[in-house]
C-alpha cells in the first residue's frame, strides 16, 4: 500500500508540473463541469481517456514479449 500511495503522489506531482508547463490535463475540451449554486461536480472524461491511452501504450511497450 505504501508503494501504491507513492505512485499516486508521484502522478499527482506530474500532473501539477504538466499544468505549469502548459499541458492542460484536466481542462481539455470534453471534460464535464457542472457548477450549481452550492456545489460543483467535475468529471474529466477526455482527460481520463487520454491518460488511459498513454498508459496502455507505455505498458505495451515495456511489457511486450
C-alpha positions in Angstrom: 0.0 0.0 0.0 2.9 2.3 0.7 4.2 1.9 -2.9 0.7 2.5 -4.3 0.5 5.7 -2.3 3.9 6.9 -3.5 2.9 6.1 -7.1 -0.3 8.1 -6.8 1.6 11.0 -5.2 4.1 11.0 -8.0 1.4 11.0 -10.6 -0.2 14.0 -8.9 3.1 15.8 -8.9 3.5 15.1 -12.6 0.0 16.5 -13.3 0.9 19.7 -11.4 4.1 20.0 -13.4 2.3 19.4 -16.7 -0.1 22.2 -15.9 2.8 24.6 -15.2 4.5 23.6 -18.4 1.3 24.3 -20.4 -0.2 20.9 -20.9 -3.9 21.4 -20.0 -4.6 18.0 -18.5 -7.9 18.3 -16.5 -9.1 21.2 -18.6 -9.5 19.5 -22.0 -12.5 20.0 -24.3 -15.0 17.3 -23.4 -14.3 17.4 -19.6 -17.6 17.9 -17.9 -18.0 20.6 -15.2 -21.4 21.4 -13.6 -21.5 24.4 -11.3 -24.6 24.8 -9.2 -25.4 27.4 -6.6 -23.7 25.5 -3.7 -21.9 22.7 -5.5 -19.5 21.9 -8.3 -19.3 18.5 -10.0 -16.3 17.8 -12.2 -15.9 14.8 -14.4 -12.7 14.8 -16.5 -13.9 12.4 -19.2 -11.5 13.3 -22.0 -8.5 13.6 -19.6 -9.2 10.1 -18.4 -9.4 8.7 -21.9 -6.1 10.4 -22.9 -4.3 9.2 -19.8 -5.7 5.7 -20.3 -4.5 5.6 -23.9 -1.0 6.8 -22.8 -0.8 4.3 -20.0 -1.8 1.5 -22.4 0.8 2.4 -24.9 3.5 2.7 -22.3 2.7 -0.6 -20.7 2.5 -2.4 -24.0 6.0 -1.0 -24.9 7.5 -2.0 -21.6 5.9 -5.4 -21.2 6.0 -6.6 -24.8 7.4 -10.1 -25.1 
